[in-house]
Amino acid sequence: MRQDIFTELNDLKNGFYYDAAKEQYVCLVCGAAFEQGAVYRVPGIEDRMYEARKFAAFHLEAEHGSMLEQLLELDKKTTGLTDLQKDLIRGFAAGLSDAEMVKRTGAGSASTIRNHRFVLKEKAKQAKLLLAIFELMEKGVLSDAPKFVPVHATATQVDERYVMTEEENDKLLKQYFPQGPDGPLSVFPRKEKRKIAVLRHIASYFEKDKKYKEKEVNELLKRFWEQDYVTVRRYMIEYGFMDRTDDCSLYWIKG
């Protein structure tokens, strides 16, 4: 799911965001898009139709369940929450009393639970202050400061591999595509950071919202790395750039 820190808070809570450039609502979990102005039929409910925004909310609940649970499933490095804190949050969200939480978690006593509530509230305050400080800092950034390449919305795990400036990205693409951006690759990179840059570039050659047959995917990938296009296809899926049906009959770009 999308873990970009610049995602609006309300978008994270809703589970989808509005892409103004494409005039569509996009699911943060799977990248499914719903066009503004279109009307969507609700599965299983006769004669029920929803406009795009409401259908995006319906899609999230029907396909992915609780957005809270989706966020809690992210690893500790992303959320800063321990497994115990996540379990406590689930209980608090369910409206359990302190006594019920003691039974659920085995966390000592009711006073211990109250202390955990306090700690979580303090973490929330700190997060809000940090966000405010960060946004104020960004206002003072010089126009010639390094610009980072955005992390694709459906990245499977965001870490230091994705820390790349636009200048770094351009240099890498020139290095690995010496004959031009249309390929072929001079060599397929082994280092993770470089691999992501190359995969991101290749992904841009696929049309979004289009379903491809496996043969079509292979033909496009051969333009870039004919020696082992199957491995490139596998990496496209592993890194969250592409998805496919269970029977591998259709492929599409995510997000």
C-alpha positions as CSV (number, residue, x, y, z in Angstrom):
1,M,0.0,0.0,0.0
2,R,1.0,3.6,-0.4
3,Q,3.3,4.7,2.4
4,D,4.4,8.1,1.1
5,I,4.7,10.5,4.1
6,F,3.2,13.2,1.9
7,T,-0.1,11.3,1.7
8,E,-2.8,13.5,3.3
9,L,-4.0,12.4,6.7
10,N,-7.6,12.2,5.6
11,D,-6.6,10.1,2.6
12,L,-4.8,7.6,4.9
13,K,-7.9,7.4,7.1
14,N,-10.2,7.0,4.1
15,G,-8.0,4.5,2.3
16,F,-8.1,6.3,-1.0
17,Y,-7.0,9.6,-2.5
18,Y,-8.1,11.9,-5.4
19,D,-5.8,12.2,-8.3
20,A,-6.7,15.6,-9.7
21,A,-4.6,15.2,-12.9
22,K,-6.5,12.0,-13.9
23,E,-9.8,13.0,-12.2
24,Q,-10.1,9.7,-10.4
25,Y,-10.2,8.3,-6.9
26,V,-7.4,5.7,-6.2
27,C,-7.4,3.0,-3.6
28,L,-4.3,3.2,-1.4
29,V,-4.2,-0.5,-0.8
30,C,-4.4,-2.0,-4.3
31,G,-4.3,1.0,-6.7
32,A,-7.8,0.5,-8.2
33,A,-9.1,3.7,-9.7
34,F,-12.6,5.1,-10.1
35,E,-13.2,7.9,-12.5
36,Q,-14.8,11.1,-11.3
37,G,-18.2,11.6,-12.9
38,A,-18.7,7.9,-13.6
39,V,-21.4,5.8,-11.8
40,Y,-20.6,2.3,-10.5
41,R,-23.1,-0.5,-9.9
42,V,-22.8,-2.0,-6.4
43,P,-22.2,-5.8,-6.6
44,G,-24.9,-7.9,-4.9
45,I,-27.3,-5.0,-4.4
46,E,-30.0,-4.7,-7.1
47,D,-30.4,-1.3,-8.7
48,R,-27.8,0.3,-6.3
49,M,-25.4,2.7,-8.0
50,Y,-22.7,4.8,-6.4
51,E,-20.7,7.8,-7.7
52,A,-16.9,7.4,-7.8
53,R,-16.0,8.7,-4.3
54,K,-18.6,6.6,-2.5
55,F,-17.8,3.6,-4.6
56,A,-14.1,3.9,-3.7
57,A,-15.1,3.8,0.0
58,F,-17.4,0.8,-0.7
59,H,-14.5,-0.9,-2.6
60,L,-12.1,-0.4,0.3
61,E,-14.5,-2.0,2.8
62,A,-15.6,-4.8,0.6
63,E,-12.2,-5.8,-0.8
64,H,-9.8,-4.8,2.0
65,G,-11.8,-4.5,5.2
66,S,-10.9,-2.0,7.9
67,M,-8.4,0.7,6.9
68,L,-7.2,0.7,10.6
69,E,-6.2,-2.9,10.2
70,Q,-4.5,-2.2,6.9
71,L,-2.3,0.4,8.6
72,L,-1.7,-1.8,11.6
73,E,-0.4,-4.5,9.3
74,L,2.5,-2.3,8.3
75,D,5.8,-3.2,9.9
76,K,7.3,-1.5,13.0
77,K,9.8,0.4,10.9
78,T,6.9,2.1,9.1
79,T,4.5,2.8,12.0
80,G,6.8,2.9,15.0
81,L,4.4,0.7,16.9
82,T,5.2,-2.5,18.7
83,D,3.1,-5.6,18.4
84,L,1.7,-5.0,21.9
85,Q,0.8,-1.4,21.0
86,K,-0.9,-2.6,17.8
87,D,-2.9,-5.2,19.8
88,L,-3.9,-2.5,22.3
89,I,-5.0,-0.2,19.5
90,R,-7.3,-2.9,18.1
91,G,-8.8,-3.3,21.6
92,F,-9.2,0.4,22.1
93,A,-10.9,0.8,18.7
94,A,-13.3,-2.0,19.6
95,G,-14.3,-0.1,22.7
96,L,-13.0,-2.6,25.2
97,S,-12.7,-1.5,28.9
98,D,-9.4,-1.5,30.7
99,A,-10.4,-4.7,32.5
100,E,-11.2,-6.4,29.2
101,M,-7.9,-5.2,27.8
102,V,-6.0,-6.8,30.7
103,K,-7.6,-10.2,29.8
104,R,-7.0,-9.7,26.1
105,T,-3.3,-8.7,26.3
106,G,-2.2,-10.0,29.7
107,A,-0.6,-6.6,30.2
108,G,-0.6,-6.6,34.0
109,S,-3.3,-4.4,35.4
110,A,-5.9,-1.7,34.6
111,S,-3.4,0.9,35.5
112,T,-0.9,-0.5,33.1
113,I,-3.5,-0.3,30.3
114,R,-4.2,3.3,31.3
115,N,-0.5,4.1,31.0
116,H,-0.5,2.6,27.5
117,R,-3.4,4.8,26.5
118,F,-1.4,7.8,27.8
119,V,1.7,6.8,25.9
120,L,-0.2,6.4,22.6
121,K,-1.8,9.8,23.1
122,E,1.6,11.4,23.6
123,K,2.9,9.7,20.5
124,A,0.0,11.2,18.6
125,K,0.8,14.6,19.9
126,Q,4.5,14.2,18.9
127,A,3.5,13.0,15.4
128,K,1.3,16.1,14.9
129,L,4.1,18.4,16.1
130,L,6.6,16.7,13.9
131,L,4.3,17.0,10.8
132,A,3.9,20.7,11.5
133,I,7.6,21.2,11.9
134,F,8.3,19.3,8.7
135,E,5.8,21.3,6.7
136,L,7.3,24.5,8.0
137,M,10.7,23.3,7.1
138,E,9.6,22.5,3.6
139,K,8.4,26.1,3.1
140,G,12.0,27.2,3.6
141,V,13.6,24.7,1.2
142,L,15.5,26.4,-1.6
143,S,14.2,25.9,-5.1
144,D,17.5,24.3,-6.1
145,A,17.3,21.8,-3.3
146,P,17.4,18.1,-4.4
147,K,14.1,16.7,-5.5
148,F,13.3,13.1,-4.7
149,V,11.7,10.6,-7.0
150,P,8.2,9.8,-5.7
151,V,7.7,6.3,-4.3
152,H,5.1,4.4,-6.4
153,A,1.8,4.0,-4.5
154,T,1.9,0.2,-4.4
155,A,5.4,-0.3,-3.3
156,T,5.5,-3.5,-1.2
157,Q,8.1,-2.2,1.3
158,V,9.4,1.4,1.5
159,D,12.9,1.8,2.8
160,E,16.3,3.3,2.0
161,R,16.3,1.7,-1.4
162,Y,13.7,4.3,-2.5
163,V,15.8,7.3,-1.4
164,M,16.8,8.7,-4.8
165,T,17.0,12.2,-6.2
166,E,15.8,13.0,-9.7
167,E,19.4,13.8,-10.6
168,E,20.6,10.3,-9.4
169,N,17.7,8.7,-11.2
170,D,18.6,10.4,-14.5
171,K,22.2,9.4,-14.2
172,L,21.3,5.7,-13.6
173,L,19.0,5.6,-16.5
174,K,21.6,7.0,-18.8
175,Q,24.1,4.4,-17.5
176,Y,21.8,1.4,-17.9
177,F,20.1,2.6,-21.1
178,P,23.1,3.9,-23.2
179,Q,21.2,3.6,-26.5
180,G,18.3,5.7,-25.1
181,P,15.3,5.3,-22.8
182,D,13.6,2.9,-25.1
183,G,16.2,0.3,-24.4
184,P,17.8,-2.1,-24.4
185,L,19.5,-2.4,-21.0
186,S,23.3,-2.6,-21.0
187,V,23.0,-5.0,-18.0
188,F,20.4,-5.7,-15.4
189,P,21.5,-4.2,-12.1
190,R,22.0,-6.3,-9.0
191,K,22.0,-3.5,-6.4
192,E,18.5,-3.0,-5.1
193,K,18.4,0.8,-5.5
194,R,19.4,0.6,-9.1
195,K,17.1,-2.2,-9.8
196,I,14.1,-0.2,-8.5
197,A,15.1,2.8,-10.8
198,V,15.2,0.5,-13.8
199,L,11.9,-1.3,-13.0
200,R,10.2,2.1,-12.4
201,H,11.4,3.2,-15.8
202,I,10.2,0.1,-17.6
203,A,6.8,0.2,-15.8
204,S,6.2,3.7,-17.3
205,Y,6.0,2.0,-20.8
206,F,2.8,0.1,-19.8
207,E,-0.5,1.9,-20.0
208,K,-2.4,2.2,-16.7
209,D,-5.9,0.8,-16.5
210,K,-5.1,-1.6,-19.3
211,K,-5.0,-5.4,-19.0
212,Y,-2.2,-7.2,-20.8
213,K,-2.0,-10.8,-21.9
214,E,1.2,-12.5,-20.8
215,K,2.5,-12.6,-24.3
216,E,2.0,-8.8,-24.6
217,V,3.9,-8.2,-21.4
218,N,6.8,-10.5,-22.6
219,E,7.1,-8.7,-25.9
220,L,7.4,-5.3,-24.2
221,L,9.9,-6.5,-21.7
222,K,12.0,-8.1,-24.4
223,R,12.7,-4.6,-25.7
224,F,14.6,-3.9,-22.5
225,W,16.1,-7.3,-21.5
226,E,15.5,-10.1,-24.0
227,Q,18.1,-12.3,-22.2
228,D,15.9,-12.9,-19.2
229,Y,12.6,-11.0,-19.6
230,V,10.9,-13.6,-17.3
231,T,13.0,-12.4,-14.3
232,V,12.2,-8.8,-15.1
233,R,8.5,-9.7,-15.1
234,R,8.8,-11.4,-11.8
235,Y,10.6,-8.4,-10.3
236,M,7.9,-6.1,-11.6
237,I,5.4,-8.0,-9.5
238,E,7.6,-8.5,-6.5
239,Y,8.3,-4.7,-6.2
240,G,4.6,-3.8,-6.6
241,F,4.8,-2.2,-10.0
242,M,2.6,-4.9,-11.6
243,D,-0.1,-7.4,-10.7
244,R,-1.7,-10.4,-12.4
245,T,-4.6,-12.8,-12.1
246,D,-4.1,-16.1,-10.3
247,D,-3.9,-18.0,-13.5
248,C,-1.4,-15.5,-15.0
249,S,-3.7,-14.8,-18.0
250,L,-3.8,-11.0,-17.4
251,Y,-1.3,-8.5,-16.1
252,W,-1.7,-4.8,-15.3
253,I,0.2,-1.8,-13.8
254,K,-0.7,-1.1,-10.2
255,G,-1.6,2.4,-8.9
